[in-house]
Every structure is written in structure tokens, then in C-alpha cells.
């Protein structure tokens, strides 16, 4: 049924909250103006939350919804159906639709790349997520990790706090400019902090039917706050602040922590009508590579003052969460926690007992895992969310996490989880992962899982009815969907993980030596990776434009090509290091190939990610000449041997 557009009638009372956005989305259905417009009427019905029904024929579209968000989802579905058809038509028929999980969200980490997102980038991200019927977005406003590039801790504060100027987190990035073809240094504050637009993100999300939940990192891998505010820091055996972790027994330390949380509530939660704070509680254990003076030293977050010394790690975590929780409860704010440390320390039930004894709101427990085996959540005592990932490291190589998404959601659903929240760092290259998560969290029972999604996705992005696109996606997925292959081998071609080794690894020399060994044939791993991805790209049909996103087939080809080109360059350097003679022209050709790879990365990533992605590649390219000199004047590499008896 060919139409020009959708003509939205007045909405029933109770369905008008998102009327502006309903009309905006309906207006995107735009075809031949000579064709008739199709009237759309909305009616309130006794349906579950976010559910809707659509009846569509030549006389018009009748939408029934239980609430205003259901009405908005119905129009989103009409736009999706319009785009899927691709010929300016809508099919006659009926739809009855409702979500599997009440909460369907993505958590956006505060990290390299996210720290450069402008308000326009956040709006675009929210447009993309809301069209996928995501109704919750977690925004990390404070988080810290270990020391990586440039020898400085990875610390990010996205929301300024009055009275705490020492908590600013300036960023320094050494990368490479495609315009000047030279190394450049970038110094900046996180964009959300500098522009003070967190509230604007919250308000825009609310207009789309998306709830924002801010995320406060700690007490695990928290360095900025305890270093800048030593009054609340954990103490060592001599009573000196460690700058890592929190004291949970001294009254002055608890008071300082409470004052910080109240400031956060007053400045960012209360003015924006937010009633939940994600108080992380994850990864609470000793780690190395956080002390700039001695990166190999293991630093503990556990306080050793007289009051804390007798407490177990689980006891200290409980006290921290209760201290923060009591402040938040007084402000009408409930909490969300990651599950891992509470479960690992065996204190989840004891913590929930204490919450009940103090009459605090029962927190949400979010169970996360990004590889196998998927966790089995315990949903008996608290609202429970299951948490896969849509992508971990956008500055490295794109991964296919569809298997993780299905496994985690099915385990969560079987356990009675009410929500699904995917860890993410926004990157258009993860479009398929986002779409898979949205598809399965909305309709897990009838989605066909990751396999069913991939079949629909291949036909959607390539308009291919012969499943050649599906073959290409699954072929590439034999590489990108393998967590061990990607995380423990392929990503190490770039310096990110080597920068955490605290001087124990010389990059890239040690890695080149490792890949040059004869058995196991590591170089052949890279050859197979590159060959598989190039073959997949060669058979992928032409793509189509997808609303709100870059053209996904082009994006997919770019990511596959970037990984293949990186593997090829790495192998070429190994080959050059083995040659008995090597001319300066041959070395320059390798460096020139590296610069082309840098330019490709710079032009295929969004502006907020490009400097971080280029930094990773530059970390290898700038070392090619000097690494070759070191390898050729030192012990050298093992000679190549082609003998594959297990294949022949």
C-alpha cells in the first residue's frame, strides 16, 4: 500500500506525553507527495506497559496502546516497516507487540572516546538507541582504570561538583594527525564536564522515553577521588592515605564520603529528577599499574586503619555501599550495583540482609559477563538485570558479541531477571551488536536468538534474499565472534594491552618475536584472520542506507579491512626482520603502508573516537623502523618454516 506520509490525529488522553516525538517520527515516513496520506489514530487500551497493537489497512492506521511509551513505540515500528520495505509502501496487517524485559538499556562507560562526545554526539546516540526501543541509558559520570598510554592513570569525571575543583580530570592524548601527517598532542577536559551538559542529556533522553541512570565508579579501581580527597582514602599500615580505595570506619572518612554523595545529588540528580544512582561496587580487589612511581607495585583498596583492619574485603564493600545508600535513601534515590564482587566475596545475601535491617530501598543487582560461561543470576531477593556487552574497546577492533548477548539474556530470563543492560562504548561499528541486543531484549522468546537476528539483519542491511550477506557475516564472525582469538591474540597487535604491562614487555619487539615462532604457528593465525576477513568482504553484497546510522555494510567492510590491513602490516614487518638485507626504501614502504592505515582509521571513525583509534595504530607504525633495527642487530627472529602436517 503506497502512501505519501502518515497523518497523526489527536491522541487520546494518557497517550500524549511523547506527542511531539510521535509526530516527529511519523513525519519521517515521507514518500511520493502525489500519493494519499494515511491517517493514524491512537486509542488508550488495557495493555501492559509499553505494549501496542497496530491495525493497518487502506483506510488508515489504528494504534492501541497501554501508555504513552507504547504509542511512541508503535510509530517507531511503522517507521521501521516503512524503511524495511524500501519502496515507499506499508503492508496491510496487524501487529501485537510487547517487550520481554521491562528494562532494556545500555550502559555507556566513561572512557577514552566517550570523554570526547559532544552534546550533538549524545543526542545522536540517544536517537539511535530510542529508535531501537531502548528505554534506559546508564551514563558513567565517574570512573578510573589503570595507567595506560602516556604514563598517566585513566581517570574520568564527567560532571563537575561545586567545592571540588581538585576532581577535574584533564586528559592528555598523543596521537597522529591525518591532516599534517605528524604526531600531535591533545589536551582537554572531558567534553561533558567542560560543557556542563549532563542535564541536557537527561532532558533530551526523557523526551524520547529514555531514563538516564548516572553511574558512580568505586570503590574498585578508584584513584581520582581518594587521591584528591585524602580524608576519605583508605590508609596503609602506617596510617598514610593510599589514594586508592576508601576508609569505611573512621567517622571523618564516612562524613567526607557522605558530603561528596550529597553534593552529587544536589547538583545533578535532584535538579534532573533522577531517582536512581548506579553505585558500581565492581572489581574491588588489589591491582598493579596504578602507582605512577612504581607501576609494578600491587596496590590494595582495602583500608588498614584500626577500624577497618579486622574487616574482610566483603565487609568493607558492604560498609561502603551502606554508607552511600543511607545518604541516597535520605534523598529518595535508590541504587544499582554490579554483582561481581558481592558474589565473589560471598556477601550478597549478607548485604541484602543489612539493607532490609536498615530499611533502605532494595538495590538492583546487575549480573554481567562478556564471555563464556554466562552467569546464572539469583533473582530471588532483588530486582535483577542481566548484562552482556555490545562492544568493549572501540579504539581496538570491532567484535561480534551476538553470542554473548543471547547467552546472557537467556540465562537472565530463565532466572526471572526483569531487566537487560548492555555494557557499551558508543561506536557506529557496533551497530549490529546494538541491534541484536535490542531485538533479543524486546522479543527474546520469538527472536530465534543470535542466529535468527543475524539472518534478518543480513537481509535488512544488504537487501539480499539469497543469504550471501549472511554468509559473509558468519564468515567474518568466525574471527570477530571468537572472544579468545580477539581478546588474547588479535587486539595485542596494537599497544593497548602492552601499555599495562608496566615495563615487562617491549612493544612491538617481543610481540613480533612471539608471532614469528615456528610452533605454534602464530603468524599463520594472522594470515588466516586477514584472509578470512578479506574473503568475507569480497562476497558481501552492496549495502543500503539505514536511518540514523552510517551505512552499515560500508562500516562493516571498513572495520574488517582495518583489521586485515593491520595483520598484513604486522606480518610484513616480521618478514622484513628476517631478510638478510633490508634497504631504506623497503623500510619506508612499510612506514608508508602504515600511514595509509592511519589515514583509513582517521576517516572511518567518528570524530570523538578517531584520535584514540589512530593512537593505537600510531603506537605500532612509529616503531616500525626502530623495531626493525633492534631486531636485526639483536638475536633476531626465528626463520619461517612451512610445514603443516596436521592440515596436509
C-alpha positions in Angstrom: 0.0 0.0 0.0 1.8 3.1 -1.2 1.3 6.3 0.7 2.9 9.8 0.9 3.1 10.1 4.7 1.4 9.4 8.0 -1.1 11.9 9.2 -1.3 11.8 13.0 -4.7 12.6 14.6 -5.1 13.9 18.1 -4.0 11.4 20.7 -6.3 10.1 23.5 -5.8 11.4 27.0 -3.0 9.5 28.7 -1.0 8.9 25.4 0.2 12.5 24.9 3.4 12.6 26.9 5.6 12.0 23.8 3.2 13.5 21.3 5.9 15.8 19.9 8.3 13.0 19.2 5.4 10.8 17.9 4.7 13.5 15.3 8.4 13.9 14.5 8.9 10.1 13.9 5.7 9.9 11.8 6.9 12.8 9.7 9.9 10.8 8.7 7.6 8.5 6.8 7.8 10.5 3.6 7.1 9.3 0.1 5.7 10.4 -3.2 3.7 13.6 -2.5 1.2 12.7 -5.2 0.1 9.7 -3.2 -2.6 9.9 -0.4 -1.6 10.4 3.3 -2.6 7.7 5.6 -4.4 8.8 8.8 -3.1 7.4 12.2 -5.4 7.3 15.2 -4.4 6.5 18.8 -6.5 4.9 21.4 -5.9 4.0 25.1 -6.3 0.3 25.8 -5.8 -2.0 28.7 -2.4 -3.3 27.5 0.7 -4.0 29.5 3.4 -1.3 29.9 5.0 -0.3 26.6 2.8 -2.7 24.6 0.9 -1.6 21.5 -1.3 -3.0 18.8 -1.5 -1.8 15.2 -4.2 -2.4 12.6 -3.3 -1.2 9.2 -5.3 -1.1 6.0 -6.1 1.2 3.2 -8.4 3.3 5.4 -5.7 4.1 7.9 -3.7 3.0 10.9 -5.3 2.4 14.2 -2.9 2.2 17.2 -3.9 0.9 20.6 -1.5 1.4 23.5 -1.5 1.0 27.2 0.6 4.0 27.8 2.3 6.9 26.0 5.6 5.0 25.5 3.7 2.2 23.8 2.2 4.7 21.4 5.6 6.0 20.7 7.0 2.5 20.1 4.1 1.9 17.6 5.2 4.8 15.5 8.8 3.7 15.7 7.7 0.3 14.4 5.8 2.0 11.5 8.9 3.8 10.5 11.0 0.6 10.7 8.5 -1.2 8.5 8.5 1.7 6.0 12.3 1.7 5.9 12.4 -2.1 5.6 10.1 -2.1 2.6 12.3 0.5 0.8 9.7 1.2 -1.9 7.5 3.8 -0.3 4.9 1.4 0.9 3.3 0.0 4.1 1.8 -3.5 4.2 -1.7 -4.2 5.4 -1.9 -6.3 8.5 -2.0 -6.4 12.3 0.7 -6.2 14.9 0.5 -7.1 18.7 3.8 -6.3 20.4 5.3 -6.0 23.9 8.7 -6.3 25.5 10.3 -9.4 27.1 12.3 -7.3 29.6 10.8 -4.2 31.3 14.2 -2.5 31.4 16.2 -2.6 28.2 19.2 -0.4 28.5 22.8 0.2 27.5 25.4 1.4 29.9 27.9 4.0 28.5 31.3 3.8 30.1 33.3 6.9 31.0 36.4 6.1 29.0 38.7 7.2 26.1 36.4 8.3 23.3 33.3 8.8 25.4 35.1 11.7 27.1 35.2 13.5 23.7 31.5 13.1 22.8 29.8 16.4 22.3 26.1 17.1 23.1 25.4 16.5 19.5 27.0 13.1 19.7 25.0 12.3 22.7 21.7 13.3 21.1 22.6 11.2 18.0 23.4 8.2 20.2 20.1 8.6 22.1 18.2 8.9 18.8 19.7 5.6 17.7 19.0 3.8 21.0 15.4 5.1 21.3 14.5 4.0 17.8 15.7 0.5 18.9 13.2 0.8 21.7 15.9 1.0 24.4 14.3 2.7 27.4 17.2 3.1 29.8 20.7 4.5 29.3 23.3 4.3 32.1 25.8 7.2 31.9 29.1 6.7 33.8 29.9 10.1 35.3 33.0 8.9 37.2 35.3 6.0 36.6 39.0 5.2 36.9 41.3 2.5 35.5 45.0 1.7 35.5 47.8 3.6 33.8 47.9 3.1 30.0 49.2 5.4 27.3 51.4 8.4 28.2 52.1 7.0 31.6 49.1 8.6 33.3 46.1 7.0 35.1 42.9 6.6 33.1 40.6 8.8 35.2 37.4 10.4 34.0 35.0 12.8 35.8 32.1 13.9 33.6 30.1 16.0 36.0 31.6 19.0 37.9 31.0 19.2 41.6 30.9 22.6 43.4 33.5 22.8 46.1 35.7 20.0 44.5 37.9 21.7 41.9 40.6 19.1 42.6 38.4 16.5 41.0 38.9 17.8 37.5 40.3 15.1 35.2 42.3 16.7 32.3 43.2 14.3 29.5 46.4 14.1 27.5 46.5 12.1 24.3 49.5 11.7 22.0 48.2 10.6 18.6 48.8 11.3 14.9 47.1 13.8 12.6 46.0 12.7 9.1 46.0 16.4 8.0 49.6 17.1 8.9 50.9 13.5 8.9 52.7 14.3 12.2 52.4 13.3 15.8 50.2 15.6 17.8 49.3 16.1 21.5 45.7 16.8 22.6 45.0 18.2 26.0 41.4 18.7 27.1 38.8 18.2 29.8 36.0 15.6 29.2 33.5 17.3 27.0 30.5 16.7 29.3 32.5 18.2 32.2 33.7 21.2 30.2 30.3 21.9 28.6 28.3 21.0 31.7 25.6 19.4 29.6 24.8 16.3 31.6 21.4 17.8 32.4 20.7 18.5 28.8 21.4 14.8 28.0 18.9 13.8 30.7 16.2 16.1 29.4 16.7 15.0 25.8 16.6 11.4 26.8 13.4 11.9 28.7 11.8 13.5 25.7 12.5 10.2 23.8 11.1 8.0 26.6 14.6 7.0 27.8 15.5 7.0 31.5 19.1 8.1 32.4 20.8 6.4 35.3 24.1 8.0 36.3 26.9 5.7 37.3 29.4 6.4 40.1 32.5 4.2 39.9 34.1 2.7 43.0 35.3 1.5 45.4 37.1 -0.8 43.0 39.7 0.8 40.6 39.0 4.3 42.0 42.1 6.5 42.1 41.0 10.1 41.4 38.6 10.7 44.3 40.6 9.1 47.1 43.8 10.7 45.8 42.3 14.2 45.6 40.3 13.8 48.8 42.7 12.0 51.2 40.3 12.5 54.1 38.2 9.6 52.8 41.1 7.5 51.3 42.0 4.1 52.5 45.0 4.1 54.9 48.1 1.9 54.8 49.6 0.2 57.9 51.4 3.4 58.9 48.2 5.4 58.7 49.0 7.2 55.5 46.4 7.7 52.7 46.9 5.3 49.8 45.0 7.2 47.2 43.3 4.0 46.2 40.1 2.8 47.9 38.1 4.2 50.8 38.2 4.1 54.6 34.8 2.8 55.8 35.2 3.1 59.6 36.7 6.5 60.6 33.8 8.9 61.2 35.6 11.7 59.3 36.1 9.5 56.3 32.5 8.4 56.2 31.4 12.0 56.6 33.6 13.1 53.7 32.2 10.4 51.5 28.6 11.3 52.5 29.3 15.0 51.7 30.6 14.1 48.3 27.5 12.0 47.5 25.1 14.7 48.8 26.9 17.2 46.5 26.3 14.9 43.6 22.7 14.5 44.4 22.1 18.3 44.9 24.0 19.2 41.7 23.0 16.6 39.2 20.3 14.1 40.5 17.7 16.2 42.2 17.7 19.1 39.6 17.2 16.5 36.8 14.5 14.4 38.6 16.7 11.3 38.8 15.8 8.7 41.3 18.5 6.0 40.7 22.3 6.1 41.0 24.4 3.2 39.8 26.9 2.7 42.7 29.3 0.4 40.9 30.8 -1.9 43.6 32.6 -3.9 41.0 36.1 -5.2 40.6 37.1 -4.4 44.2 40.5 -6.1 44.6 44.2 -5.2 44.7 45.7 -4.4 41.3 49.0 -3.2 39.9 49.8 -0.4 37.4 48.0 2.4 39.3 51.1 3.9 41.1 52.9 6.2 38.6 56.1 5.9 40.8 56.1 2.1 40.7 53.8 0.6 38.2 54.6 -3.0 39.1 53.6 -2.5 42.7 50.4 -4.1 43.7 48.1 -1.5 45.4 45.3 -2.6 47.6 42.0 -0.8 48.0 41.5 -2.3 51.5 41.9 0.2 54.3 44.4 -0.8 57.1 43.3 1.6 59.8 42.5 0.3 63.2 38.7 0.3 62.5 39.0 -1.4 59.0 41.9 -3.8 59.6 39.7 -6.6 61.1 37.1 -6.3 58.3 37.2 -8.7 55.3 37.1 -7.3 51.8 33.4 -8.2 51.6 32.7 -6.4 54.9 34.4 -3.3 53.7 32.4 -3.3 50.5 29.2 -3.7 52.4 30.1 -0.8 54.7 30.9 1.4 51.7 27.6 0.6 49.9 25.6 1.1 53.1 27.2 4.5 53.8 26.4 5.7 50.3 23.0 4.0 50.3 21.9 5.7 53.6 22.7 9.1 52.1 20.9 8.4 48.9 17.8 6.9 50.7 17.5 10.2 52.6 17.3 11.9 49.2 14.8 9.5 47.7 17.4 7.8 45.5 17.7 4.1 45.0 20.8 2.2 43.9 22.0 -0.3 41.2 25.2 -2.4 41.8 27.2 -4.7 39.6 27.1 -8.2 41.0 30.7 -9.5 40.7 32.4 -8.5 44.0 29.4 -9.1 46.1 29.1 -12.6 44.7 32.8 -13.4 44.6 33.3 -12.4 48.3 30.2 -14.4 49.2 28.4 -11.4 50.8 25.4 -10.7 48.6 22.8 -12.1 50.9 24.5 -10.5 54.0 24.5 -7.2 52.2 20.8 -7.5 51.3 20.0 -8.5 55.0 21.7 -5.3 56.1 19.7 -3.3 53.6 16.5 -4.7 54.9 17.5 -4.2 58.6 18.2 -0.5 57.9 15.0 -0.1 55.9 16.8 1.1 52.8 15.5 0.6 49.3 16.5 -2.7 47.9 19.1 -2.1 45.2 19.0 -3.6 41.7 21.7 -6.2 41.2 23.2 -6.2 37.6 24.8 -9.5 36.7 27.5 -9.0 34.0 29.7 -11.2 31.9 31.2 -10.6 28.4 32.5 -14.1 27.6 31.6 -17.7 28.4 30.2 -19.1 30.6 27.3 -16.7 31.1 26.4 -16.1 34.8 23.3 -17.6 36.4 21.7 -14.7 38.2 19.9 -15.1 41.6 16.7 -13.0 41.2 15.1 -14.2 44.5 15.7 -11.1 46.7 16.3 -8.1 44.5 15.3 -6.7 41.1 17.8 -8.3 38.7 19.3 -7.2 35.4 21.4 -9.3 33.0 24.2 -7.6 31.4 26.1 -8.6 28.2 28.1 -6.2 26.1 27.6 -4.5 22.7 31.3 -3.7 22.5 34.2 -3.3 24.8 37.1 -1.4 23.1 36.1 0.9 20.2 39.7 2.0 19.9 40.8 -1.6 19.1 39.0 -3.8 16.6 35.3 -4.4 16.2 33.9 -7.7 17.7 30.7 -9.7 17.2 29.1 -10.1 20.6 25.8 -11.6 19.4 26.6 -15.0 21.1 27.3 -13.3 24.4 24.1 -11.2 24.1 22.0 -14.3 23.6 23.6 -16.4 26.3 23.4 -13.7 29.0 19.8 -12.7 28.2 18.6 -16.3 28.1 20.3 -17.1 31.4 18.8 -13.9 32.9 15.4 -14.6 31.5 15.4 -18.1 32.8 16.3 -16.8 36.3 13.5 -14.2 36.3 15.5 -11.1 35.6 13.4 -8.0 35.0 15.9 -6.0 33.0 18.7 -6.2 30.5 21.6 -3.7 30.5 24.4 -4.0 28.0 27.8 -2.5 28.7 28.9 -0.3 25.8 31.2 2.4 24.5 29.3 4.2 21.6 30.7 3.3 18.2 28.7 3.0 15.0 30.8 0.0 14.1 28.9 -1.9 16.9 25.5 -1.2 15.2 24.8 -4.9 14.7 25.5 -5.6 18.4 23.2 -2.9 19.5 20.5 -4.1 17.1 20.9 -7.7 18.3 20.7 -6.6 21.9 17.6 -4.5 21.2 16.0 -7.3 19.2 16.5 -10.0 21.8 15.7 -7.9 24.9 12.4 -6.9 23.3 11.4 -10.2 21.9 13.7 -13.0 23.2 11.0 -15.7 23.0 10.4 -15.4 19.3 13.6 -13.8 18.0 15.4 -17.0 17.0 18.3 -15.9 19.2 21.6 -14.6 17.7 21.1 -16.8 14.6 17.6 -15.6 13.9 18.7 -12.0 14.3 21.7 -12.4 12.0 19.5 -13.8 9.3 17.1 -10.8 9.5 20.0 -8.4 9.9 21.8 -9.6 6.8 18.7 -9.2 4.7 18.0 -5.8 6.2 21.4 -4.2 5.7 22.1 -5.6 2.2 18.6 -6.2 0.7 19.8 -9.7 -0.1 17.3 -12.5 -0.4 19.9 -15.2 -1.2 21.7 -15.1 2.1 25.1 -14.2 0.6 25.3 -11.3 3.1 24.6 -13.8 5.9 27.4 -16.0 4.7 29.8 -13.0 4.7 28.7 -12.0 8.2 29.1 -15.5 9.6 32.4 -16.0 7.9 33.8 -12.8 9.4 32.2 -13.8 12.7 34.5 -16.9 12.8 37.1 -14.3 13.6 35.3 -11.4 15.3 32.9 -13.5 17.4 35.8 -15.6 18.9 36.5 -13.9 22.3 39.8 -15.8 22.9 41.1 -15.1 19.4 40.2 -11.4 19.5 41.0 -10.6 23.1 44.1 -12.7 23.7 45.7 -12.5 20.3 44.4 -10.0 17.7 43.9 -7.0 20.0 47.5 -7.4 21.1 48.7 -6.3 17.6 48.0 -2.8 19.0 49.8 -1.4 22.1 46.8 -1.0 24.4 47.4 -4.1 26.5 51.2 -3.8 26.3 50.9 -0.4 27.9 49.6 -2.1 31.0 52.5 -4.5 31.4 54.5 -1.9 33.4 57.7 -2.3 31.5 57.7 -6.1 31.4 57.1 -6.2 27.6 58.9 -4.3 24.9 56.4 -3.4 22.3 56.4 -4.3 19.5 59.6 -6.3 19.6 58.5 -9.0 22.0 55.2 -9.4 20.2 56.9 -9.7 16.8 59.2 -12.4 18.2 56.2 -14.3 19.6 54.4 -14.3 16.3 57.5 -15.3 14.5 57.9 -18.6 16.3 57.5 -21.8 14.3 55.4 -23.8 16.7 52.6 -23.0 17.4 52.5 -21.1 14.0 51.3 -17.8 15.3 52.0 -15.9 12.1 49.6 -18.3 10.4 46.9 -17.2 12.8 47.2 -13.7 11.5 47.3 -14.9 7.9 44.1 -16.8 8.4 42.5 -13.8 10.1 43.3 -11.5 7.3 42.4 -14.0 4.6 39.0 -14.8 6.2 38.1 -11.2 6.6 39.1 -10.2 3.0 37.1 -13.1 1.6 34.1 -12.1 3.7 34.3 -8.5 2.4 34.7 -9.7 -1.2 31.4 -11.6 -1.2 29.3 -9.1 0.8 26.7 -7.5 -1.4 26.1 -3.8 -1.7 24.5 -2.3 1.4 21.6 0.1 1.9 21.2 3.3 4.0 19.8 2.7 7.5 18.1 5.6 9.2 20.1 7.3 12.0 23.2 5.3 11.3 26.1 5.2 8.9 25.5 2.8 6.0 26.2 -0.5 7.9 27.8 -2.6 5.2 30.3 0.2 4.4 31.1 0.4 8.1 31.4 -3.3 8.4 33.8 -3.5 5.4 35.9 -0.7 6.8 36.3 -2.4 10.2 37.1 -5.8 8.6 39.6 -4.2 6.2 41.3 -2.3 9.0 41.9 -5.5 11.0 43.1 -7.3 7.8 45.4 -4.5 6.9 46.9 -4.4 10.4 47.6 -8.1 10.3 49.2 -7.8 6.9 51.4 -4.9 8.0 52.5 -6.8 11.1 53.3 -9.9 9.0 55.3 -7.7 6.6 57.4 -6.3 9.4 58.2 -9.9 10.6 59.2 -10.8 7.0 61.4 -7.7 6.8 63.1 -8.5 10.0 64.1 -12.0 8.7 65.7 -10.7 5.5 69.5 -10.9 5.3 69.5 -7.4 3.7 67.0 -4.6 4.0 67.1 -1.3 2.2 65.9 2.1 3.5 63.4 2.2 0.6 61.9 -1.1 1.8 61.6 0.3 5.3 60.0 3.4 4.0 57.4 1.4 2.1 56.4 -0.3 5.3 56.1 3.0 7.0 54.1 4.4 4.1 51.7 1.4 4.3 51.3 2.2 8.0 50.5 5.9 7.3 47.8 4.7 4.8 46.3 2.6 7.6 46.4 5.6 9.9 44.5 7.7 7.4 41.9 5.0 6.9 41.3 4.8 10.7 41.1 8.6 10.9 38.5 8.9 8.2 36.2 5.9 9.0 35.7 6.6 12.7 33.5 9.3 14.2 35.4 12.5 15.3 35.2 11.7 19.0 36.8 8.2 18.5 39.2 8.9 15.7 42.2 10.3 17.7 42.0 7.3 20.1 41.8 4.7 17.3 44.6 6.4 15.4 46.7 6.5 18.6 46.6 2.7 18.8 47.8 2.3 15.2 50.4 5.0 15.6 51.8 3.2 18.5 52.9 0.4 16.1 53.6 2.5 12.9 56.0 4.9 14.6 58.0 1.9 16.0 58.5 0.1 12.6 61.9 1.5 11.7 63.4 1.4 15.2 62.0 -2.0 16.0 63.5 -3.4 12.8 66.8 -2.0 13.8 66.6 -3.6 17.2 65.5 -7.0 15.9 68.1 -7.1 13.1 71.0 -6.2 15.4 69.9 -8.4 18.3 69.1 -12.1 18.5 66.7 -11.8 15.5 63.6 -13.8 14.7 63.2 -17.5 14.1 63.3 -18.4 10.5 60.0 -19.2 8.7 59.0 -22.8 8.2 56.1 -24.0 6.1 55.2 -27.5 7.3 51.6 -28.1 8.3 51.4 -31.9 8.8 48.2 -31.6 10.7 46.5 -30.0 7.7 48.1 -32.0 4.9 
